[in-house]
């Protein structure tokens, strides 16, 4: 039995050496081929290099769909309202949140960990899939990396605004001594600040470096249009041609990229290096986020499995967020289904199932060891999760993170974008609740009766969180509008015609 | 093997390339016999000298290291199926050979401590020892878990899960050798999918029951992952050693090349780091929080001479192989990787030694005066495993000859 690579089939057909494949059944997605002897295509409809370029550049060059402006207007309004609430918080103080003596860390840090988890997923997905040579990553890496940047921005908001007397924030910086005060960070969480900011920097570099060849493509296309014709859309009032702006802005951002083989050589090396650096970085940074809790001695926070458990949770929540963004996008943008195929969605659903099981495993370990430890405080902390007043939060988390992904055992569910979308919503909700369960339930009942309390979020708590969702979506919509959504160069590399050796290039 | 050997040209699937010569398995029998003799002698000496505890600990160290290899190999077989890996097809049979030895090695691993639980009144597993647990309220809290009936039934359950999974995956692979049916690949993938969570849980609880409960007061949610990390690492390292031996006998030419070695070595590198990550995470959180119930484990291994082994593990199990494996020429050299993997295997044993052996004499020091008993006990089960692997390798084709993804493996390249 021989294995025939679909790339080879396509390449032979394009070279006139083979007949065209049979007309597919309507509705059948060729990427779903399940014969182990055949590797399904990663891009559907035998797209040529030119078509790939035209389609992907078209997303930024052509007018957006009618849906874009209303949706952008809505998310930007939400983001604006959130920003106003942050301003209100800064002026008034953290008393506008529902924090109290007992629960002095609640939605602020829940939101931080929620966003930072999503933020870790993008680069992890991209870098790890790169290291494992998973070619299907080319359809999702760019948006996953973009999502990372935007999520880290949202995450970074919360530590910045939760410090209490914000007007004293200068105290955390190593500025020169003044008024006989020695400004000092004075918190072990300093390591988290550096971990996250290092991570943000590397993620940005990773994303930006990948963008450079595609930005150069956009630059060159704009430049070509300028050379070809004097006609073209112009900026109202100023009269400046939009292609002129494009050529200059994309040209500035493309850092002089000229598609030379030397440039590609440097690019490939740098990309692999950054992927290699990003992978341990992501693991270490999210482990450090888990240390924020686990280095304490608070039952429910302190447990040794936290580092890998948080990393698995980040991948879990991150893939859900990628799906939440890409499933609507592939419906709304023309031909995007050729790049984000049902196989891509199925693969991501499988990873959600796998990482969901890892997270469930960690929940189980926590409960088992709490009981096995014989420590009554540990036992109470976990009993209180299920039977205490926050049982509904634990129940929501368990349903969303443990139960709901189990539907992905069924192939039809993994291949149904609507089902995957709905489960991704559950997972996203579940991952927010996971952080709420860990943070709030563990501290709302302490050792003394006087140390029992409840947390009630205020409208400002809710509004700021929703505001960050607005910021995240607004930034993602801008990304869809102005930057190449797919890594064009990489996507072309997985096309059959990119492989001149035919069967020699077999390998996934 | 030179890089050129990975180049084009049909790979020979003739008997002479894909089977070892008949009768070559005799050395396996010798190894098995040596292993049995060592194991029996360990217990004979231990009982004879009134130090069953030390003998059992030594045997248990070797047994749990060997079990780690089989379970690690099983993990890799399932992982290869799950990700529909093409490159690994030509190396997979050796992993399957190790995986399918789980019934023997699993029983051997559990036999020693089962004897301790059921007949020797808990000399090593002290929760079975009435004198030790007398009046210990902590034991009373755990009695529902740490009792011989539950322990025995669960041991049977773990073994059943591993035997069932390994036999099923083995059947799919060998049946495909016979029929060439591609659907068997999909069936193996499906079995791996539902098998993986069950495998993960059984490995974790076996690690709790057979390793963590050696110090029954102590606990760590990371423990299962820690044993898994070592298992996946030593499973991969052991299979590199097996494949290096097979290639030295002139087999698998062109089918298992430097390209495959390169990828296997990368996985060894990855799991060297993963083991360190898990080990460090566990240590760091216990160290930082400084809760006496948890620090007891680390304290015992940082005092009374044990600190040297703890430090040695940091360097030997992580830093040294990590640095060496950064070099590409090492990762692509069968000779050098043989040395590295042998080292990794020794360090896996050292890790088990670090876990089990400090419990033998409590806080009274290392007691290396009976080093030969340690050595004798430790080599027992690994020798049996090595012998069985040799015999297994001689018993059938060295790779799944009719796997539909075999051509991918035969053309595998790293593009570097």
Interface residues (C-beta under 8 A of the other chain):
Chain A: X1 X2 X3 X5 X34 X35 X36 X37 X39 X280 X283 X287 X291 X294 X295 X296 X297 X302 X303 X304 X305 X306 X307 X308 X354 X357 X361 X362 X364 X365 X366 X368 X369 X372 X373 X374 X375 X409 X503 X504 X506 X507 X508
Chain B: X8 X84 X85 X86 X87 X137 X138 X141 X142 X145 X180 X182 X185 X186 X193 X194 X196 X197 X200 X201 X204 X208 X219 X220 X221 X222 X223 X224 X225 X273 X277 X278 X281 X282 X284 X285 X286 X288 X289 X290 X291 X293 X402 X404 X405 X406 X407 X408 X411 X412 X413
